[in-house]
Amino acid sequence: MRFPRVKAEGQSFYRCVSRVVDRRFIFQTAGHGSPEAERFVLLMRRLEAFSGVRVLTYTLMSNHFHLLCEVPQAQELSEAQLLDRIQAGFGPARRQALDQQLAHLRQEPDGADQIRRLLQPYRRRMFDLSIFIKELKGRFAQWYNRRHGRYGVLWADRFKSVLIEGGEALAAVAAYIELNPVRAGLCADPKDYRYCGYAEALAKGSSLARQGIRMVLGQSETISWKEVSRQLSGCTKLGDLENKGKRHTIRTYSSHGFLLNCFNDWKPRSPWAEATKWRGGQAAGA
């Protein structure tokens, strides 16, 4: 039975997971990475720029991905703002084609109504988590199938999502996501893993990734990134195991109703886990 997806009103946060069909390994994430992984992250950032859905952090594994997303309060964009979003998400060629259509429609007696109908489909695709993930998976699958000369579905079933409270719960889920490659034995510290938000912020200096880390940690823009980075780098390194028996409780909501996820207090410590005050085990749906 397919349950309706739970969505909150106004600003909300979600942990999203989706796996490749048959659990096939299609992303080479070690070493210099792969065109597939690079394309996925590029599409993710492009759609983020268009849709208004923000990826606060993420981890791309060999056969699945984890995203921590913020869906802000929907807002009505001006025509100029919408066109800028379209260019960011779909490229200058799409923007140029629309500019030509709009210029022609402005000469028509009912041009205003025609312009509204032309742009409305884009507006409906914004500030919506389901549409964001659907387009990310769909556009990547089309690219992947063309590249590898294959047909058929690439992703197994629809994506899973969990609605998350902000604050400590948000930080704990972010830490869980970032530590996936550590648990898989792919790295000793997530900053050394090519395809995660933590590494994108620290190693690559991505402004988008840094903004996501700031929101997760509750750090304002008035605090310099150098200071944020110093706090993270100064924490205990991975490899020191702790098992003090404490539990950190996080209330979340899923399409199956209320879930109470308890993160067990044992985990190799990392700068990320330390900074978020978390020693978590595995969350539901991983």
C-alpha positions as CSV (number, residue, x, y, z in Angstrom):
1,M,0.0,0.0,0.0
2,R,1.3,3.4,-1.0
3,F,1.1,5.9,1.8
4,P,0.7,9.7,1.1
5,R,3.9,11.6,1.8
6,V,3.8,13.9,4.8
7,K,4.6,17.5,4.1
8,A,4.7,20.4,6.6
9,E,3.3,23.9,6.1
10,G,5.9,26.7,5.8
11,Q,9.6,26.1,6.4
12,S,10.4,22.4,6.9
13,F,13.3,19.9,6.9
14,Y,13.5,16.4,5.4
15,R,15.9,13.6,5.2
16,C,15.6,11.9,1.8
17,V,17.0,8.6,0.6
18,S,16.8,6.8,-2.7
19,R,18.6,3.7,-4.1
20,V,19.6,2.4,-7.5
21,V,17.6,-0.5,-8.9
22,D,18.9,-3.9,-7.9
23,R,21.4,-2.0,-5.7
24,R,23.7,-1.7,-8.6
25,F,26.9,0.3,-8.1
26,I,26.8,3.1,-10.6
27,F,28.7,5.9,-8.7
28,Q,32.5,5.6,-8.4
29,T,33.1,7.7,-5.4
30,A,36.7,6.8,-4.5
31,G,39.8,8.5,-5.8
32,H,39.1,11.1,-8.5
33,G,35.4,10.1,-8.6
34,S,33.4,9.5,-11.8
35,P,31.5,11.4,-14.5
36,E,28.3,9.8,-13.1
37,A,28.8,11.1,-9.5
38,E,29.9,14.6,-10.8
39,R,26.8,14.8,-13.0
40,F,24.5,13.9,-10.2
41,V,25.9,16.6,-7.9
42,L,25.8,19.1,-10.8
43,L,22.1,18.4,-11.5
44,M,21.4,18.5,-7.8
45,R,22.9,22.0,-7.4
46,R,21.2,23.2,-10.6
47,L,17.7,22.1,-9.5
48,E,18.4,23.5,-6.1
49,A,19.0,26.9,-7.7
50,F,15.8,26.7,-9.7
51,S,13.4,25.2,-7.2
52,G,14.1,27.0,-4.0
53,V,14.6,23.6,-2.2
54,R,17.9,23.8,-0.4
55,V,20.2,20.8,0.0
56,L,21.8,21.6,3.4
57,T,24.1,18.5,3.2
58,Y,24.3,15.2,1.4
59,T,26.2,12.0,0.8
60,L,26.4,10.2,-2.5
61,M,27.2,6.5,-2.1
62,S,27.9,3.9,-4.8
63,N,24.3,2.9,-5.1
64,H,22.2,5.4,-3.2
65,F,22.1,8.9,-1.9
66,H,21.1,10.8,1.2
67,L,19.9,14.4,1.2
68,L,19.1,16.7,4.0
69,C,16.7,19.3,2.5
70,E,15.1,22.5,3.6
71,V,11.9,23.5,1.9
72,P,11.3,27.2,2.7
73,Q,8.0,29.0,2.8
74,A,6.8,29.3,-0.8
75,Q,7.0,32.8,-2.2
76,E,5.7,34.5,-5.3
77,L,8.6,35.5,-7.5
78,S,8.6,38.3,-10.0
79,E,8.9,37.5,-13.7
80,A,12.6,38.6,-13.6
81,Q,13.3,36.5,-10.5
82,L,11.6,33.5,-12.1
83,L,13.6,33.8,-15.3
84,D,16.9,34.0,-13.4
85,R,15.9,30.8,-11.6
86,I,15.1,29.1,-14.9
87,Q,18.5,30.1,-16.3
88,A,20.2,28.8,-13.2
89,G,18.4,25.4,-13.3
90,F,18.1,24.8,-17.1
91,G,20.7,26.9,-18.7
92,P,21.0,30.1,-20.8
93,A,19.5,28.4,-23.9
94,R,16.2,27.8,-22.1
95,R,16.2,31.4,-20.8
96,Q,16.9,32.8,-24.3
97,A,14.0,30.8,-25.8
98,L,11.7,32.1,-23.1
99,D,12.8,35.7,-23.5
100,Q,11.9,35.4,-27.2
101,Q,8.5,33.9,-26.5
102,L,7.8,36.6,-23.9
103,A,8.8,39.4,-26.2
104,H,6.4,38.1,-28.8
105,L,3.5,37.6,-26.4
106,R,3.8,41.1,-25.1
107,Q,2.7,42.3,-28.5
108,E,-0.5,40.3,-28.3
109,P,-3.8,41.8,-27.0
110,D,-4.1,39.0,-24.3
111,G,-0.4,38.8,-23.8
112,A,-0.5,39.1,-20.0
113,D,-2.7,36.0,-19.7
114,Q,-0.6,34.0,-22.2
115,I,2.6,34.9,-20.3
116,R,1.0,33.8,-17.0
117,R,0.0,30.4,-18.6
118,L,3.5,30.0,-20.1
119,L,5.3,30.6,-16.8
120,Q,2.8,28.9,-14.5
121,P,4.2,25.4,-15.0
122,Y,7.6,26.6,-13.8
123,R,6.0,28.2,-10.7
124,R,4.2,25.0,-9.8
125,R,7.5,23.1,-9.8
126,M,9.1,25.3,-7.1
127,F,9.2,24.9,-3.3
128,D,8.1,21.3,-3.6
129,L,10.3,18.5,-2.3
130,S,8.6,15.7,-4.3
131,I,9.0,17.5,-7.6
132,F,12.6,18.4,-6.7
133,I,13.6,14.8,-6.1
134,K,11.5,13.5,-9.0
135,E,13.3,15.9,-11.4
136,L,16.7,15.1,-10.0
137,K,16.2,11.4,-10.3
138,G,14.5,11.7,-13.7
139,R,17.0,14.0,-15.4
140,F,19.9,12.0,-14.1
141,A,18.4,8.7,-15.2
142,Q,17.9,10.1,-18.7
143,W,21.5,11.2,-18.9
144,Y,22.8,7.9,-17.5
145,N,20.7,5.8,-19.9
146,R,21.9,7.8,-22.9
147,R,25.5,7.6,-21.7
148,H,25.4,3.9,-21.2
149,G,23.0,2.9,-24.0
150,R,20.5,1.4,-21.7
151,Y,16.7,1.5,-21.3
152,G,14.3,1.2,-18.4
153,V,14.2,2.4,-14.8
154,L,17.3,3.3,-12.9
155,W,16.0,4.0,-9.4
156,A,14.3,1.4,-7.2
157,D,10.8,2.5,-6.0
158,R,10.1,6.1,-5.0
159,F,12.3,8.0,-2.6
160,K,11.9,7.8,1.2
161,S,11.6,11.0,3.2
162,V,11.3,11.8,6.9
163,L,10.1,15.1,8.2
164,I,12.6,16.4,10.8
165,E,12.4,19.0,13.6
166,G,15.0,21.8,13.5
167,G,17.6,22.4,16.1
168,E,19.5,19.5,17.6
169,A,17.5,17.0,15.5
170,L,18.6,18.6,12.3
171,A,22.2,18.6,13.4
172,A,22.0,14.9,14.5
173,V,20.5,13.8,11.1
174,A,23.1,15.8,9.2
175,A,25.9,14.1,11.2
176,Y,24.4,10.7,10.4
177,I,24.3,11.5,6.7
178,E,27.9,12.8,6.7
179,L,29.2,9.7,8.5
180,N,27.8,7.2,6.0
181,P,31.1,6.8,4.1
182,V,32.9,6.4,7.5
183,R,30.6,3.6,8.5
184,A,31.2,2.0,5.1
185,G,35.0,2.1,5.6
186,L,35.6,4.4,2.7
187,C,37.3,7.1,4.7
188,A,38.4,8.0,8.2
189,D,36.9,11.4,8.2
190,P,34.0,12.7,6.0
191,K,36.1,15.7,4.9
192,D,38.2,13.3,2.9
193,Y,35.2,11.8,1.1
194,R,34.7,13.5,-2.3
195,Y,30.9,13.4,-2.5
196,C,29.4,14.9,0.7
197,G,28.4,18.3,1.9
198,Y,31.0,18.4,4.6
199,A,33.9,17.9,2.2
200,E,32.4,20.3,-0.3
201,A,32.3,23.0,2.3
202,L,35.8,22.3,3.9
203,A,37.8,21.0,1.0
204,K,36.2,22.7,-2.0
205,G,35.1,25.9,-0.4
206,S,31.6,25.8,-1.9
207,S,29.5,28.7,-0.7
208,L,26.3,26.6,-1.0
209,A,27.7,23.8,1.1
210,R,29.0,26.3,3.7
211,Q,25.6,27.9,3.9
212,G,24.1,24.5,4.5
213,I,26.6,23.7,7.3
214,R,25.9,27.0,8.9
215,M,22.1,26.4,9.0
216,V,22.6,22.9,10.4
217,L,24.9,24.2,13.2
218,G,22.8,27.3,13.8
219,Q,25.8,29.5,13.0
220,S,24.9,33.0,11.7
221,E,26.6,34.7,8.8
222,T,28.2,37.1,11.2
223,I,30.6,34.3,12.3
224,S,33.4,33.9,9.8
225,W,33.8,30.7,8.0
226,K,37.3,30.5,9.3
227,E,36.0,30.4,12.8
228,V,33.4,27.7,11.9
229,S,36.1,25.7,10.2
230,R,38.5,26.1,13.2
231,Q,35.8,24.8,15.6
232,L,35.2,21.8,13.4
233,S,38.9,21.0,12.9
234,G,39.7,21.3,16.5
235,C,37.4,18.5,17.6
236,T,38.4,15.0,18.4
237,K,39.5,12.9,15.4
238,L,37.8,9.8,14.2
239,G,38.9,6.5,15.6
240,D,38.3,7.2,19.3
241,L,35.4,5.0,20.3
242,E,33.0,6.0,23.0
243,N,30.2,4.0,24.5
244,K,28.7,5.8,27.4
245,G,25.2,4.4,27.0
246,K,23.5,7.8,26.5
247,R,20.8,8.2,23.9
248,H,19.8,11.2,21.9
249,T,16.1,11.2,21.0
250,I,14.9,12.8,17.9
251,R,11.2,13.2,17.0
252,T,10.4,12.9,13.3
253,Y,7.4,12.2,11.2
254,S,7.1,9.9,8.2
255,S,4.4,8.8,5.8
256,H,3.7,6.0,8.2
257,G,2.9,8.4,11.0
258,F,4.9,9.4,14.1
259,L,8.3,7.8,14.5
260,L,10.5,8.2,17.5
261,N,14.1,7.6,16.4
262,C,16.7,7.0,19.1
263,F,20.3,7.4,18.1
264,N,22.5,5.1,20.2
265,D,25.5,6.7,21.8
266,W,28.3,4.9,20.2
267,K,30.1,6.0,17.2
268,P,33.7,6.8,16.1
269,R,34.0,10.5,16.9
270,S,34.7,13.0,14.2
271,P,34.9,16.8,14.0
272,W,31.4,16.7,12.4
273,A,29.9,14.4,15.1
274,E,31.5,16.4,17.9
275,A,30.4,19.8,16.5
276,T,26.8,18.6,16.3
277,K,27.0,17.0,19.8
278,W,26.1,13.6,18.3
279,R,27.4,10.0,18.6
280,G,24.6,8.5,16.6
281,G,23.9,5.0,15.4
282,Q,21.7,4.2,12.4
283,A,18.5,6.1,11.7
284,A,15.3,4.5,10.5
285,G,15.2,3.9,6.7
286,A,18.9,3.9,6.1
